[in-house]
Amino acid sequence: MLEIARYEAERRLRGTVALAVGIGVLSLAFIGFFPSFADADIDELVEAYPPAMQEAFGIQTLGTIEGFLAVEIYQFMWLLLLGLYVAYAAANSVAEDVERDRMDLVLSLPVSRGRVVLETFAALAVPVLVLNAIVPVAVYGGVVAVGESISVQDLAMVHLLSIPYLLACTAIGLVLSVTVSRATVANRLAIAVVFVLFLIESITVGTDDYGWIGNGSPTHYYDPTEILVESTYDLTGAAILLIATAVLVLIARALFSRGDIGA
């Protein structure tokens, strides 16, 4: 059991650890700038940004270590770039095997198409878990090294609650991977969909007439700034993301089970 999941997870593990180390080092570099950054005129810096960008990235909070981490690491690098990355990786998973005729070999074994999809998703979840286990250690160490302090609970929660968000982005990529047989097309679509959803939430947030449109974006249910700066944990949002992930994975399973691999 779970042979496909184990194989795919092991194949991705080395790259995931390397990515985690890279993000950890980059995070340390950002944190190293905070002492000199904190002495700058934050109000003048904030006013230089458009209101929409201030709202999207929570730039008003840059003067504190919590706000600095939220803006420089979690709102941009974690929420946007990592969300794009996991969607891209998921979109590449099944589509690449189909495009290169490896899927025919896999399905020649006594495994169902539905099992292939479920175990592929399980393997894609491993990088999400590994990244959320390694990076917070580096972030906390960097904060302590520059003489600042941060709530360990809030730091843990910003990573814990990012898991449902990243899994939802992964599930979006997986649906595209079983829908489009060309990996390059699936990859680009995954990046476009996640980025557009991020933009929709960023543009409509705080508006009276169109705010409801952002409810369809995964970013609506995960806000690192609220967690780090206000110690507010949106558990309901996390539950919605997990339900959406389950629905998307089941849709991917159904599409792949009924689709024509050669199409």
C-alpha positions as YAML, in Angstrom:
chain: A
units: angstrom
residues:
- id: 1
  name: MET
  ca: [0.00, 0.00, 0.00]
- id: 2
  name: LEU
  ca: [1.00, 3.62, -0.66]
- id: 3
  name: GLU
  ca: [3.91, 2.58, -2.87]
- id: 4
  name: ILE
  ca: [3.24, 5.46, -5.27]
- id: 5
  name: ALA
  ca: [3.02, 7.98, -2.42]
- id: 6
  name: ARG
  ca: [6.25, 6.73, -0.85]
- id: 7
  name: TYR
  ca: [8.12, 6.75, -4.16]
- id: 8
  name: GLU
  ca: [6.94, 10.24, -5.11]
- id: 9
  name: ALA
  ca: [7.56, 11.62, -1.62]
- id: 10
  name: GLU
  ca: [11.10, 10.23, -1.51]
- id: 11
  name: ARG
  ca: [11.77, 11.61, -4.98]
- id: 12
  name: ARG
  ca: [10.73, 15.09, -3.85]
- id: 13
  name: LEU
  ca: [12.31, 15.01, -0.40]
- id: 14
  name: ARG
  ca: [15.84, 16.13, -1.31]
- id: 15
  name: GLY
  ca: [14.58, 19.06, -3.36]
- id: 16
  name: THR
  ca: [12.17, 20.00, -0.59]
- id: 17
  name: VAL
  ca: [14.90, 20.07, 2.05]
- id: 18
  name: ALA
  ca: [17.06, 22.19, -0.26]
- id: 19
  name: LEU
  ca: [14.14, 24.58, -0.80]
- id: 20
  name: ALA
  ca: [13.49, 24.76, 2.95]
- id: 21
  name: VAL
  ca: [17.13, 25.58, 3.62]
- id: 22
  name: GLY
  ca: [17.08, 28.21, 0.88]
- id: 23
  name: ILE
  ca: [13.95, 29.87, 2.26]
- id: 24
  name: GLY
  ca: [15.42, 29.68, 5.77]
- id: 25
  name: VAL
  ca: [18.63, 31.41, 4.67]
- id: 26
  name: LEU
  ca: [16.67, 34.05, 2.75]
- id: 27
  name: SER
  ca: [14.50, 34.63, 5.81]
- id: 28
  name: LEU
  ca: [17.60, 35.13, 7.94]
- id: 29
  name: ALA
  ca: [18.88, 37.67, 5.44]
- id: 30
  name: PHE
  ca: [15.59, 39.61, 5.60]
- id: 31
  name: ILE
  ca: [15.55, 39.50, 9.40]
- id: 32
  name: GLY
  ca: [19.14, 40.75, 9.49]
- id: 33
  name: PHE
  ca: [17.95, 44.00, 7.87]
- id: 34
  name: PHE
  ca: [15.28, 44.64, 10.49]
- id: 35
  name: PRO
  ca: [17.38, 46.52, 13.11]
- id: 36
  name: SER
  ca: [18.41, 49.18, 10.58]
- id: 37
  name: PHE
  ca: [14.99, 49.11, 8.91]
- id: 38
  name: ALA
  ca: [13.21, 49.75, 12.22]
- id: 39
  name: ASP
  ca: [15.05, 53.08, 12.58]
- id: 40
  name: ALA
  ca: [13.64, 54.38, 9.28]
- id: 41
  name: ASP
  ca: [10.63, 56.67, 8.97]
- id: 42
  name: ILE
  ca: [7.95, 53.97, 8.69]
- id: 43
  name: ASP
  ca: [5.07, 56.41, 8.20]
- id: 44
  name: GLU
  ca: [6.77, 58.02, 5.21]
- id: 45
  name: LEU
  ca: [7.59, 54.59, 3.78]
- id: 46
  name: VAL
  ca: [4.02, 53.36, 4.17]
- id: 47
  name: GLU
  ca: [2.60, 56.44, 2.47]
- id: 48
  name: ALA
  ca: [4.77, 55.71, -0.58]
- id: 49
  name: TYR
  ca: [2.78, 52.55, -1.29]
- id: 50
  name: PRO
  ca: [-0.64, 52.58, -3.01]
- id: 51
  name: PRO
  ca: [-3.58, 51.95, -0.63]
- id: 52
  name: ALA
  ca: [-4.42, 48.66, -2.33]
- id: 53
  name: MET
  ca: [-0.89, 47.36, -1.76]
- id: 54
  name: GLN
  ca: [-0.95, 48.55, 1.84]
- id: 55
  name: GLU
  ca: [-4.14, 46.57, 2.36]
- id: 56
  name: ALA
  ca: [-2.98, 43.47, 0.50]
- id: 57
  name: PHE
  ca: [0.37, 43.11, 2.28]
- id: 58
  name: GLY
  ca: [-0.39, 44.78, 5.62]
- id: 59
  name: ILE
  ca: [2.43, 47.28, 5.10]
- id: 60
  name: GLN
  ca: [1.15, 49.51, 7.93]
- id: 61
  name: THR
  ca: [2.65, 47.08, 10.44]
- id: 62
  name: LEU
  ca: [6.23, 47.18, 9.14]
- id: 63
  name: GLY
  ca: [7.59, 48.93, 12.24]
- id: 64
  name: THR
  ca: [7.31, 45.83, 14.45]
- id: 65
  name: ILE
  ca: [9.19, 42.56, 14.08]
- id: 66
  name: GLU
  ca: [5.85, 40.74, 13.76]
- id: 67
  name: GLY
  ca: [4.64, 43.08, 11.03]
- id: 68
  name: PHE
  ca: [8.01, 42.97, 9.30]
- id: 69
  name: LEU
  ca: [7.95, 39.18, 9.19]
- id: 70
  name: ALA
  ca: [4.35, 39.18, 7.99]
- id: 71
  name: VAL
  ca: [5.07, 41.55, 5.10]
- id: 72
  name: GLU
  ca: [8.58, 40.56, 4.04]
- id: 73
  name: ILE
  ca: [8.36, 36.79, 4.53]
- id: 74
  name: TYR
  ca: [4.83, 35.51, 4.95]
- id: 75
  name: GLN
  ca: [2.59, 37.77, 2.85]
- id: 76
  name: PHE
  ca: [4.88, 37.74, -0.16]
- id: 77
  name: MET
  ca: [7.28, 34.80, -0.01]
- id: 78
  name: TRP
  ca: [5.10, 32.30, 1.85]
- id: 79
  name: LEU
  ca: [1.57, 33.16, 0.78]
- id: 80
  name: LEU
  ca: [2.19, 34.22, -2.82]
- id: 81
  name: LEU
  ca: [5.44, 32.66, -4.06]
- id: 82
  name: LEU
  ca: [5.14, 29.38, -2.17]
- id: 83
  name: GLY
  ca: [1.47, 29.13, -3.13]
- id: 84
  name: LEU
  ca: [2.49, 29.49, -6.77]
- id: 85
  name: TYR
  ca: [5.26, 26.93, -6.33]
- id: 86
  name: VAL
  ca: [3.10, 24.16, -4.83]
- id: 87
  name: ALA
  ca: [0.40, 24.75, -7.47]
- id: 88
  name: TYR
  ca: [3.08, 24.54, -10.19]
- id: 89
  name: ALA
  ca: [4.54, 21.33, -8.74]
- id: 90
  name: ALA
  ca: [1.10, 19.73, -8.49]
- id: 91
  name: ALA
  ca: [0.17, 20.74, -12.04]
- id: 92
  name: ASN
  ca: [3.35, 19.10, -13.25]
- id: 93
  name: SER
  ca: [2.79, 15.81, -11.40]
- id: 94
  name: VAL
  ca: [0.24, 13.79, -13.37]
- id: 95
  name: ALA
  ca: [0.41, 15.78, -16.62]
- id: 96
  name: GLU
  ca: [4.13, 15.19, -17.05]
- id: 97
  name: ASP
  ca: [3.76, 11.43, -16.55]
- id: 98
  name: VAL
  ca: [0.97, 11.36, -19.12]
- id: 99
  name: GLU
  ca: [2.89, 13.50, -21.60]
- id: 100
  name: ARG
  ca: [6.02, 11.33, -21.34]
- id: 101
  name: ASP
  ca: [4.05, 8.05, -21.44]
- id: 102
  name: ARG
  ca: [5.15, 7.06, -17.93]
- id: 103
  name: MET
  ca: [1.54, 6.90, -16.78]
- id: 104
  name: ASP
  ca: [0.87, 3.94, -19.08]
- id: 105
  name: LEU
  ca: [3.56, 2.01, -17.21]
- id: 106
  name: VAL
  ca: [2.12, 2.97, -13.82]
- id: 107
  name: LEU
  ca: [-1.40, 1.93, -14.82]
- id: 108
  name: SER
  ca: [-0.12, -1.40, -16.13]
- id: 109
  name: LEU
  ca: [0.39, -2.28, -12.47]
- id: 110
  name: PRO
  ca: [-2.52, -3.40, -10.27]
- id: 111
  name: VAL
  ca: [-3.47, 0.16, -9.25]
- id: 112
  name: SER
  ca: [-6.56, 2.18, -10.06]
- id: 113
  name: ARG
  ca: [-6.51, 5.67, -11.54]
- id: 114
  name: GLY
  ca: [-8.22, 6.98, -8.43]
- id: 115
  name: ARG
  ca: [-5.48, 5.58, -6.24]
- id: 116
  name: VAL
  ca: [-2.82, 7.21, -8.42]
- id: 117
  name: VAL
  ca: [-4.41, 10.63, -7.91]
- id: 118
  name: LEU
  ca: [-4.88, 10.22, -4.16]
- id: 119
  name: GLU
  ca: [-1.34, 8.97, -3.57]
- id: 120
  name: THR
  ca: [0.10, 11.67, -5.82]
- id: 121
  name: PHE
  ca: [-1.65, 14.29, -3.69]
- id: 122
  name: ALA
  ca: [-0.37, 12.61, -0.51]
- id: 123
  name: ALA
  ca: [3.18, 12.85, -1.88]
- id: 124
  name: LEU
  ca: [2.65, 16.50, -2.82]
- id: 125
  name: ALA
  ca: [1.60, 17.21, 0.77]
- id: 126
  name: VAL
  ca: [4.99, 16.07, 2.09]
- id: 127
  name: PRO
  ca: [6.90, 19.18, 0.90]
- id: 128
  name: VAL
  ca: [4.23, 21.38, 2.53]
- id: 129
  name: LEU
  ca: [4.76, 19.63, 5.86]
- id: 130
  name: VAL
  ca: [8.56, 19.61, 5.63]
- id: 131
  name: LEU
  ca: [8.75, 23.31, 4.78]
- id: 132
  name: ASN
  ca: [6.51, 24.17, 7.71]
- id: 133
  name: ALA
  ca: [8.69, 22.12, 10.04]
- id: 134
  name: ILE
  ca: [12.08, 23.56, 9.03]
- id: 135
  name: VAL
  ca: [11.49, 27.22, 8.17]
- id: 136
  name: PRO
  ca: [9.94, 28.39, 11.48]
- id: 137
  name: VAL
  ca: [13.04, 27.19, 13.33]
- id: 138
  name: ALA
  ca: [15.22, 29.40, 11.12]
- id: 139
  name: VAL
  ca: [12.85, 32.36, 11.48]
- id: 140
  name: TYR
  ca: [12.75, 32.11, 15.27]
- id: 141
  name: GLY
  ca: [16.52, 31.76, 15.45]
- id: 142
  name: GLY
  ca: [16.94, 34.85, 13.27]
- id: 143
  name: VAL
  ca: [14.57, 36.90, 15.43]
- id: 144
  name: VAL
  ca: [16.46, 35.97, 18.59]
- id: 145
  name: ALA
  ca: [19.81, 36.67, 16.88]
- id: 146
  name: VAL
  ca: [18.86, 40.30, 16.15]
- id: 147
  name: GLY
  ca: [17.77, 40.85, 19.74]
- id: 148
  name: GLU
  ca: [14.01, 40.79, 19.15]
- id: 149
  name: SER
  ca: [11.31, 38.56, 20.56]
- id: 150
  name: ILE
  ca: [8.21, 36.99, 19.06]
- id: 151
  name: SER
  ca: [5.41, 34.80, 20.34]
- id: 152
  name: VAL
  ca: [6.33, 31.18, 19.71]
- id: 153
  name: GLN
  ca: [2.64, 30.32, 19.60]
- id: 154
  name: ASP
  ca: [1.89, 32.92, 16.92]
- id: 155
  name: LEU
  ca: [4.88, 31.81, 14.86]
- id: 156
  name: ALA
  ca: [3.76, 28.19, 15.15]
- id: 157
  name: MET
  ca: [0.20, 29.10, 14.19]
- id: 158
  name: VAL
  ca: [1.21, 31.12, 11.13]
- id: 159
  name: HIS
  ca: [2.85, 27.95, 9.82]
- id: 160
  name: LEU
  ca: [0.20, 25.53, 11.03]
- id: 161
  name: LEU
  ca: [-2.60, 27.54, 9.43]
- id: 162
  name: SER
  ca: [-0.61, 27.90, 6.21]
- id: 163
  name: ILE
  ca: [-0.86, 24.14, 5.67]
- id: 164
  name: PRO
  ca: [-4.57, 24.19, 4.65]
- id: 165
  name: TYR
  ca: [-3.85, 27.17, 2.38]
- id: 166
  name: LEU
  ca: [-0.91, 25.49, 0.66]
- id: 167
  name: LEU
  ca: [-2.83, 22.22, 0.33]
- id: 168
  name: ALA
  ca: [-5.66, 24.13, -1.37]
- id: 169
  name: CYS
  ca: [-3.17, 25.61, -3.86]
- id: 170
  name: THR
  ca: [-1.78, 22.10, -4.39]
- id: 171
  name: ALA
  ca: [-5.26, 20.75, -5.07]
- id: 172
  name: ILE
  ca: [-5.87, 23.49, -7.66]
- id: 173
  name: GLY
  ca: [-2.70, 22.41, -9.47]
- id: 174
  name: LEU
  ca: [-3.71, 18.75, -9.24]
- id: 175
  name: VAL
  ca: [-7.08, 19.39, -10.90]
- id: 176
  name: LEU
  ca: [-5.32, 21.15, -13.77]
- id: 177
  name: SER
  ca: [-2.76, 18.34, -13.97]
- id: 178
  name: VAL
  ca: [-5.44, 15.71, -14.65]
- id: 179
  name: THR
  ca: [-7.37, 18.03, -16.97]
- id: 180
  name: VAL
  ca: [-4.54, 19.15, -19.26]
- id: 181
  name: SER
  ca: [-2.29, 16.51, -20.81]
- id: 182
  name: ARG
  ca: [0.58, 18.89, -21.56]
- id: 183
  name: ALA
  ca: [2.65, 19.63, -18.47]
- id: 184
  name: THR
  ca: [3.85, 23.05, -19.60]
- id: 185
  name: VAL
  ca: [0.28, 24.22, -20.20]
- id: 186
  name: ALA
  ca: [-0.89, 22.84, -16.86]
- id: 187
  name: ASN
  ca: [2.01, 24.57, -15.09]
- id: 188
  name: ARG
  ca: [1.23, 27.95, -16.59]
- id: 189
  name: LEU
  ca: [-2.47, 27.62, -15.90]
- id: 190
  name: ALA
  ca: [-1.80, 26.72, -12.26]
- id: 191
  name: ILE
  ca: [0.39, 29.78, -11.77]
- id: 192
  name: ALA
  ca: [-2.16, 31.98, -13.53]
- id: 193
  name: VAL
  ca: [-5.12, 30.70, -11.52]
- id: 194
  name: VAL
  ca: [-3.46, 31.05, -8.11]
- id: 195
  name: PHE
  ca: [-2.07, 34.49, -8.97]
- id: 196
  name: VAL
  ca: [-5.41, 35.75, -10.31]
- id: 197
  name: LEU
  ca: [-7.17, 34.50, -7.17]
- id: 198
  name: PHE
  ca: [-4.59, 36.35, -5.08]
- id: 199
  name: LEU
  ca: [-5.15, 39.54, -7.10]
- id: 200
  name: ILE
  ca: [-8.93, 39.27, -6.81]
- id: 201
  name: GLU
  ca: [-8.75, 39.01, -3.04]
- id: 202
  name: SER
  ca: [-6.23, 41.86, -2.84]
- id: 203
  name: ILE
  ca: [-8.31, 44.18, -5.02]
- id: 204
  name: THR
  ca: [-11.75, 43.45, -3.55]
- id: 205
  name: VAL
  ca: [-10.83, 43.25, 0.15]
- id: 206
  name: GLY
  ca: [-12.39, 46.06, 2.14]
- id: 207
  name: THR
  ca: [-14.82, 47.07, -0.64]
- id: 208
  name: ASP
  ca: [-18.53, 47.21, 0.16]
- id: 209
  name: ASP
  ca: [-19.91, 46.04, -3.18]
- id: 210
  name: TYR
  ca: [-17.35, 43.51, -4.37]
- id: 211
  name: GLY
  ca: [-15.81, 42.10, -1.20]
- id: 212
  name: TRP
  ca: [-17.81, 38.88, -1.57]
- id: 213
  name: ILE
  ca: [-15.94, 38.06, -4.80]
- id: 214
  name: GLY
  ca: [-12.75, 37.47, -2.80]
- id: 215
  name: ASN
  ca: [-14.46, 34.67, -0.85]
- id: 216
  name: GLY
  ca: [-13.52, 32.32, -3.69]
- id: 217
  name: SER
  ca: [-9.79, 32.91, -3.19]
- id: 218
  name: PRO
  ca: [-7.73, 30.73, -0.81]
- id: 219
  name: THR
  ca: [-5.93, 33.87, 0.40]
- id: 220
  name: HIS
  ca: [-9.22, 35.11, 1.87]
- id: 221
  name: TYR
  ca: [-8.96, 32.43, 4.54]
- id: 222
  name: TYR
  ca: [-5.30, 32.80, 5.52]
- id: 223
  name: ASP
  ca: [-3.89, 36.11, 6.73]
- id: 224
  name: PRO
  ca: [-0.37, 35.95, 8.21]
- id: 225
  name: THR
  ca: [-0.58, 39.56, 9.41]
- id: 226
  name: GLU
  ca: [-3.63, 38.88, 11.55]
- id: 227
  name: ILE
  ca: [-1.90, 35.89, 13.09]
- id: 228
  name: LEU
  ca: [1.46, 37.51, 13.85]
- id: 229
  name: VAL
  ca: [0.38, 41.06, 14.68]
- id: 230
  name: GLU
  ca: [-3.05, 40.54, 16.24]
- id: 231
  name: SER
  ca: [-2.74, 36.92, 17.46]
- id: 232
  name: THR
  ca: [-6.01, 36.17, 15.64]
- id: 233
  name: TYR
  ca: [-6.42, 32.61, 14.38]
- id: 234
  name: ASP
  ca: [-9.03, 31.96, 11.68]
- id: 235
  name: LEU
  ca: [-9.80, 28.32, 12.43]
- id: 236
  name: THR
  ca: [-13.03, 28.49, 10.46]
- id: 237
  name: GLY
  ca: [-11.09, 29.67, 7.43]
- id: 238
  name: ALA
  ca: [-8.67, 26.77, 7.85]
- id: 239
  name: ALA
  ca: [-11.58, 24.33, 7.97]
- id: 240
  name: ILE
  ca: [-13.06, 25.85, 4.79]
- id: 241
  name: LEU
  ca: [-9.72, 25.45, 3.02]
- id: 242
  name: LEU
  ca: [-9.46, 21.80, 4.08]
- id: 243
  name: ILE
  ca: [-12.98, 21.11, 2.84]
- id: 244
  name: ALA
  ca: [-12.24, 22.87, -0.45]
- id: 245
  name: THR
  ca: [-9.03, 20.83, -0.77]
- id: 246
  name: ALA
  ca: [-10.92, 17.57, -0.25]
- id: 247
  name: VAL
  ca: [-13.52, 18.56, -2.84]
- id: 248
  name: LEU
  ca: [-10.87, 19.52, -5.41]
- id: 249
  name: VAL
  ca: [-8.95, 16.27, -4.87]
- id: 250
  name: LEU
  ca: [-12.16, 14.26, -5.35]
- id: 251
  name: ILE
  ca: [-12.88, 16.23, -8.52]
- id: 252
  name: ALA
  ca: [-9.35, 15.48, -9.77]
- id: 253
  name: ARG
  ca: [-9.86, 11.80, -8.92]
- id: 254
  name: ALA
  ca: [-13.15, 11.67, -10.83]
- id: 255
  name: LEU
  ca: [-11.77, 13.50, -13.86]
- id: 256
  name: PHE
  ca: [-8.72, 11.27, -14.11]
- id: 257
  name: SER
  ca: [-10.73, 8.08, -13.60]
- id: 258
  name: ARG
  ca: [-13.04, 8.94, -16.47]
- id: 259
  name: GLY
  ca: [-10.69, 10.83, -18.78]
- id: 260
  name: ASP
  ca: [-8.80, 9.62, -21.82]
- id: 261
  name: ILE
  ca: [-5.09, 9.58, -21.01]
- id: 262
  name: GLY
  ca: [-4.14, 9.70, -24.65]
- id: 263
  name: ALA
  ca: [-6.18, 12.83, -25.33]
...
